[in-house]
Amino acid sequence: MPTSEGRLARHDGPRTGPHDSASPGRPTARQARPARPAGLTVTLAAALGIWLVWWAMVTTWPGQRVEERVFVTADRFQDVVNHLVEPVLLLGSPPWLVTGFLVACGIGLLRRRLTAAILAAVVVLGSNLTTQVIKDGVFHRTGLVGEWNRDINTLPSGHVTVVAAAWAALLLVVPRSWRPATALAGAAATCAMSLATIADRWHRPSDVVAAVLVVVAWTALVCAFAPAGWAGPEDVSPAGDGDGAALLVITLLGTVAVPTAVLSVLAAAATEGRVWAAAPWDDGLTAYLGGLLAVSAISAFGFAVLLWVCRTAAGSRRA
C-alpha cells in the first residue's frame, strides 16, 4: 500500500490551478481580448452608419443634388471608361457570388476549420441577403432631382456587396499570417468594384458606402458570437505570425481612409457652395472626384476595421 509520502511524490513538479497562468499557446483571462463587446460595437456602428448614409444622401435635397452631379459628370466619361470597367463589373454577378462562397468555405474545410467555414458562409449569405432586403423592402427613394432611377432606391450596391463579402469571408478562413495580405487585397478589390460602379453609372457613391457597411456589420456580428478557438490554435496564442503585419496594414488602410474621407466631404461641401473652392473646374467634376474619393475611403476603412475585428475575435478565449 503506498504511503502518503509516495502519493505526494507522484505530484512533484509544477502544478497549475484554475487561476494560475495558462499553458503555452492559451492566453489567460487577463490576456483575452474583448471580442464580443468589440464585435457588437462595430455591428451597431455600421448599422447606424447605413441609416445615416441613406438619410443624408437619399432623403435630402443636398444629398441628392451632390450625387446627381456625380451622375451627370460620370455620363461625360462613360464612353471612355466603359470598356475598362465592364470586366470588373462582371465580378459582381451571381456566378461570382457563388464562386466566392465556395472558395471561402472550401478553404475553411480544407484547413479543417469547420466553424470558420460556417462563419464565412453566414457572412456571404447574410450580407447579400440583407443588401437585397434593404434595397427592395426597407429603404425608399423619393426623387427630388434628376431623372435616372429617380424614384428607385439603389442603396446598398449589390455588386459591391458580392465582392466585399467574399473577401471578408476569406479573412475568417485563411491562416493568421495571411490575414494582412488578404485585407489589403480585399480593400483593393472592393475599391476597384466601387470605382467601376460609379464610373459606369451603375450606382451612386452612397450605395457603395452602405454596401461596405453591410458587410462590416455582418462580419463583426459573427465574430462577436464566434465560439472559442474557431480560428485554430495558432490564433489563440498571445503572439504569433502576422501580428506586426496586421497592425501595419490596419495603420496603412486607416492612413489612406481618413484624409481621403475628409477630402470627399470637402468636395461635397464645395459642390453645395458650403466651403470656398478654388478648383479650376466645374462643380460636377468636384462632385465626381469627391464620390470617387468617398468609395475609396470606405473600402480602405472597411477592411481596416474587418482585419481588426477578425484579429480580435480569433485571438480571444472565452471562459
C-alpha positions in Angstrom: 0.0 0.0 0.0 1.6 3.3 -1.0 2.5 5.7 1.8 1.3 9.3 1.9 4.9 10.2 1.1 4.7 8.0 -2.0 1.4 9.6 -3.0 2.9 13.0 -2.7 5.8 12.0 -4.7 3.6 11.4 -7.7 2.6 15.1 -7.7 6.1 16.5 -7.5 6.7 19.2 -10.1 4.9 22.3 -11.2 1.2 22.4 -10.5 -1.3 24.8 -12.0 -4.7 25.8 -10.6 -7.7 27.4 -12.2 -6.2 30.9 -11.6 -2.6 30.2 -12.4 -1.0 31.3 -15.7 -2.3 29.4 -18.7 -0.4 26.8 -20.6 1.6 27.9 -23.6 -0.5 28.9 -26.5 -3.5 29.8 -24.5 -4.0 33.3 -23.1 -5.2 33.9 -19.5 -8.5 35.7 -18.9 -6.5 38.9 -18.4 -4.9 38.4 -21.8 -8.1 37.6 -23.7 -9.2 40.4 -26.0 -12.8 41.7 -25.7 -14.2 40.1 -28.9 -17.9 40.3 -28.1 -18.1 43.9 -27.0 -15.8 45.0 -29.9 -17.9 43.0 -32.4 -21.2 44.3 -31.2 -20.0 47.8 -31.0 -18.8 47.7 -34.6 -22.1 46.0 -35.7 -24.2 48.7 -34.2 -22.0 51.5 -35.5 -22.1 50.0 -39.0 -25.9 49.7 -38.9 -26.3 53.3 -37.7 -23.9 54.3 -40.5 -26.1 52.6 -43.1 -29.1 54.5 -41.9 -27.3 57.8 -41.7 -25.9 57.5 -45.3 -29.4 56.7 -46.6 -30.9 59.6 -44.7 -28.3 62.2 -45.7 -27.8 61.2 -49.3 -31.2 59.8 -50.4 -33.8 61.7 -48.4 -32.4 65.2 -48.5 -32.1 67.8 -51.3 -28.4 68.5 -50.8 -27.6 64.8 -50.8 -29.5 64.1 -54.0 -28.1 67.2 -55.7 -24.5 66.2 -54.9 -25.0 62.6 -56.2 -26.9 63.8 -59.3 -23.8 65.9 -60.2 -21.7 62.8 -59.8 -24.1 61.0 -62.2 -24.1 63.8 -64.8 -20.3 64.0 -64.8 -19.9 60.3 -65.0 -22.0 60.3 -68.1 -19.4 62.6 -69.8 -16.7 59.9 -69.3 -18.8 56.8 -69.6 -17.9 56.1 -73.2 -14.2 56.4 -72.4 -14.2 54.1 -69.3 -16.9 51.6 -70.2 -14.6 49.1 -71.9 -12.2 49.3 -68.9 -14.7 48.8 -66.1 -17.1 46.2 -67.7 -14.8 43.2 -66.9 -14.7 44.4 -63.2 -18.4 44.7 -63.0 -18.9 41.1 -64.2 -17.2 40.1 -60.9 -20.3 41.3 -59.0 -22.7 38.9 -60.9 -24.4 35.9 -59.3 -21.9 33.3 -60.7 -19.1 35.1 -58.9 -21.2 35.3 -55.7 -21.4 31.5 -55.8 -17.7 31.3 -56.6 -16.7 33.5 -53.7 -19.0 31.5 -51.3 -17.5 28.1 -52.5 -13.9 29.3 -52.3 -14.2 30.8 -48.8 -16.0 27.7 -47.4 -13.7 25.4 -49.3 -10.6 26.9 -47.8 -12.1 26.6 -44.3 -12.9 22.9 -44.9 -9.5 22.2 -46.4 -7.9 23.7 -43.3 -10.3 21.6 -41.1 -11.8 24.7 -39.6 -15.5 23.8 -39.9 -16.6 26.6 -37.6 -14.7 29.2 -39.6 -16.2 27.9 -42.8 -19.7 28.2 -41.3 -18.9 31.8 -40.2 -17.7 32.6 -43.7 -20.9 31.2 -45.2 -23.0 33.3 -42.8 -21.1 36.5 -43.8 -21.6 35.9 -47.5 -25.2 34.9 -47.4 -26.2 37.3 -44.7 -24.6 40.3 -46.3 -26.0 39.7 -49.8 -29.5 38.9 -48.5 -29.5 41.9 -46.3 -28.5 44.2 -49.2 -31.4 42.9 -51.3 -33.9 43.2 -48.4 -32.8 46.7 -47.5 -32.8 47.8 -51.1 -36.2 46.4 -52.1 -38.2 46.4 -48.8 -36.8 48.8 -46.2 -35.4 51.9 -47.7 -37.3 54.0 -50.2 -36.3 56.9 -52.5 -38.4 59.9 -53.5 -36.8 61.6 -56.5 -36.1 65.2 -55.8 -33.7 65.9 -58.6 -32.5 64.3 -61.8 -34.1 61.7 -64.0 -32.0 58.4 -63.8 -33.8 56.0 -61.4 -35.5 59.0 -59.9 -37.8 57.1 -57.6 -36.0 53.7 -57.5 -33.9 53.0 -54.4 -30.5 51.6 -55.3 -28.9 51.6 -51.9 -26.9 49.4 -51.0 -25.0 48.2 -54.1 -25.4 44.5 -54.7 -22.2 44.4 -56.8 -20.0 45.9 -54.1 -21.6 43.6 -51.5 -20.7 40.5 -53.5 -17.0 41.4 -53.7 -16.6 42.8 -50.2 -18.4 39.9 -48.6 -16.3 37.3 -50.4 -13.1 38.9 -49.2 -14.4 39.4 -45.7 -15.3 35.7 -45.6 -11.7 34.9 -46.7 -10.4 36.8 -43.7 -12.2 34.3 -41.5 -10.8 31.2 -43.1 -7.2 32.0 -44.1 -4.3 31.4 -41.7 -3.3 34.1 -39.3 -0.2 35.1 -41.2 -2.3 35.6 -44.4 -4.9 37.9 -43.0 -3.0 41.2 -43.5 -2.4 40.5 -47.2 -6.0 39.3 -47.6 -7.2 42.5 -46.1 -5.1 44.6 -48.5 -6.4 42.5 -51.4 -9.9 42.8 -50.2 -9.7 46.6 -49.9 -8.2 46.9 -53.4 -10.8 44.6 -54.9 -13.7 46.4 -53.2 -12.3 49.7 -54.2 -12.0 48.6 -57.9 -15.6 47.4 -57.9 -16.8 50.6 -56.2 -15.0 52.8 -58.7 -16.3 50.8 -61.6 -19.9 51.1 -60.4 -19.6 54.9 -60.1 -17.7 55.3 -63.4 -20.2 53.3 -65.4 -23.2 54.9 -63.7 -24.5 51.7 -62.1 -24.6 53.2 -58.6 -24.3 56.3 -56.6 -21.5 56.8 -54.0 -23.9 56.3 -51.1 -24.9 52.9 -52.5 -21.3 51.8 -52.2 -20.7 53.1 -48.7 -23.8 51.4 -47.5 -22.8 48.1 -49.1 -19.4 48.0 -47.4 -21.1 48.9 -44.1 -23.5 45.9 -44.5 -20.5 43.6 -44.9 -18.7 45.1 -41.9 -21.8 44.7 -39.8 -22.3 41.0 -40.6 -18.6 40.2 -40.2 -18.5 41.9 -36.8 -21.7 40.2 -35.7 -20.4 36.7 -36.5 -17.1 37.5 -34.8 -18.9 38.7 -31.7 -20.7 35.3 -31.3 -18.0 33.0 -32.7 -17.1 30.2 -30.3 -13.7 30.0 -28.6 -11.0 28.5 -30.8 -12.9 28.9 -34.1 -9.8 30.0 -36.0 -7.4 27.3 -34.7 -4.8 27.0 -32.0 -2.3 29.3 -33.7 -4.7 32.2 -33.3 -5.2 31.8 -29.6 -1.5 32.3 -28.7 -0.6 35.7 -27.2 1.8 36.5 -30.1 2.4 34.9 -33.4 2.9 35.3 -37.1 1.1 38.2 -38.7 0.6 40.4 -35.6 3.1 43.1 -36.7 1.9 42.9 -40.3 -1.7 43.2 -39.2 -1.1 46.3 -37.2 0.9 47.7 -40.1 -1.9 47.0 -42.6 -4.5 48.5 -40.2 -2.5 51.6 -39.9 -1.8 51.9 -43.6 -5.5 51.5 -44.5 -6.5 53.9 -41.8 -3.9 56.4 -43.0 -5.4 56.2 -46.5 -9.0 56.2 -45.4 -9.1 59.2 -43.1 -7.7 62.0 -45.3 -9.5 60.6 -48.3 -12.8 60.7 -46.5 -12.1 64.3 -45.4 -11.4 65.3 -48.9 -14.6 63.7 -50.2 -16.6 65.6 -47.6 -14.9 68.8 -48.6 -15.7 68.1 -52.2 -19.4 67.6 -51.4 -19.4 70.7 -49.4 -17.7 72.7 -52.2 -20.3 71.3 -54.7 -23.1 72.7 -52.5 -21.2 76.0 -52.0 -20.7 75.4 -48.3 -16.9 75.9 -48.5 -14.7 78.0 -50.7 -13.3 76.1 -53.6 -10.6 77.3 -56.0 -10.6 74.2 -58.2 -10.2 75.1 -61.9 -13.1 73.0 -62.9 -16.9 73.0 -62.5 -18.9 71.7 -59.6 -19.8 68.5 -61.4 -16.2 67.4 -61.6 -15.7 68.3 -58.0 -18.6 66.2 -57.0 -17.4 63.3 -59.2 -13.9 63.3 -57.7 -15.5 63.5 -54.3 -17.6 60.5 -55.0 -14.6 58.5 -56.2 -12.7 59.5 -53.0 -15.6 58.5 -50.8 -15.8 55.0 -52.2 -12.1 54.6 -52.0 -12.1 55.8 -48.4 -14.9 53.4 -47.3 -13.1 50.4 -49.0 -9.9 51.1 -47.1 -11.6 51.9 -43.8 -13.9 48.9 -44.0 -11.1 46.4 -44.4 -9.1 48.1 -41.7 -12.0 47.5 -39.3 -12.6 44.0 -40.6 -9.0 43.0 -40.1 -9.0 44.4 -36.5 -12.3 42.6 -35.7 -11.2 39.3 -37.1 -7.8 39.5 -35.3 -9.5 40.4 -32.0 -12.1 37.6 -32.3 -9.6 35.0 -33.4 -7.3 35.7 -30.5 -10.0 35.8 -27.9 -10.6 33.0 -25.4 -13.9 33.0 -23.6 -14.4 31.1 -20.3 
